[in-house]
């Protein structure tokens, strides 16, 4: 019968619809691709493609075989990645995706503690919003992602590192008198909105929670980062709602108030179950799993 190489060639011809383009993807000559296809058709005793002008059209038999070829091709790619990552390279790099606020307030502490255990580790850090991090994790861009309230995908392995509540922050100069701020009072105050602020609620978004509570907000500005919102709050521009973890580590120029009703959130570590990981990446993930629920202690170091 045919080998995995013949299946790989068939897969790329089917995807590209052309011997020339398939050869380019495989980085081999077009005659070699043509010869490999002819051999596969001969051994299978099946016609796999019909030529129309400059394009190859798959036969019904090829359509049936393609989904199986895709699975084989994926397994071959995973095998090659695993083989590469099995080499224990002392200078291997761990690719981390992290939200901007956690990249400033949490990640330096995590990396500093891990480097005490393995000082030769190297890190590549990318800061993006949670939804963008999840999208790139699906594409195997990162070894691990640290973000707020990731969506539950079967593809992801998730560990909750910290659970907390959202809080209201205000400038010390114009802070509410009450220690607990009721959501219904929001409509009377100027607010800086953090876009796509995620929560534990089923809707998974602060905007949806406010809408469910029937709260209309006087948004005077919108931003994607907690840092910008906090800076505007410090200047007295308005209030903002952020997570209590970030609020606690951002200095003493703001007043922090509990919110009623309470709105929860989680800081999670996620990894892609399909991504082969290096020895060091697995070690770092195990390190984070052991820190689950202990981040408050780490920040006090």
Phi, psi and omega in degrees: 000194184265163182261176178297331179294319178296321179295319179298317179296314177303316181302314183286326175297317180298316181294318187271334181071017184201138176294320182296313181292323177297320178297322180295317179295320182278351180061043176226176181281154179296319177301325179293320178296317179298317180295320180295319179296316180299320179295317181297317179296322179295314182291324180279342185058041179225143171273121186261331183220150174239131182279130173233107184056241182261006184242147176261129177254130181290146175279166176304325179295322178294322178300320180291318183286337189298315183298328177286323177296323179297320179294318179296316181297321178295319179294323177296316179298317179295321178300314180295321179294318179297318180300319179294319184282346177288344177285117182280095182265117183300341180255015182299145184256136175262123181268118185241131171255138186208146175291153183304316183293318178289332176295332178268318189268333186242310189304318179303322178293318180298312183293322180298318179292321181291324180295339174292330180275324183217081186294347181271357180292145175240144182237141169245117188247130177236128180257120178216168174288159188305314183296321178293322178298318179297318179299316181287330176295325176299328180272010176068025181290322185247154170281321182209148178234139175240118186204178178270133170039063177295154176292155180272102176246141177300335182289339187259142167261122187240137173232127177279119180269330184201140174240139181203195181231151173286148180227162173266134175243145181216160174295146177301336183283330183228038182286151174299151180286330183279143177285335178247123183259123180275134183305327182296343179274358183296321188299341182267002186234147174287137184231146171259124185266131171262115185297140175056036176292117189268149182226179177279350184297160181301327180286337175066022182208137182299321179303318181292324178295315179298319179297318179297325180279357181072028183260125175258130188252139176272081182283120178260344179201153176233143179213158179267351186236145178295326183299317180294316179299316180297319180297320179292323177297316180302326180280355179086016182289332182169189178263168173210158175246122179223178178282148182294335179295310179294321181299321185289335185256007185257029171092187188246018181269003181233156175257133185249132184227136174294156180247140177233125000288154184293144177235118184269167175206167176224143169261124187234154168255130177230148175222160181269122182299337184269354183270121174294132184247147176289169177301318182291320179298317177297321179296318180294319178296319177297322177300315180293320179299323179288342178270359183307124180080004184241016185294328178302320180293322182294319182295334181278356182296000000 
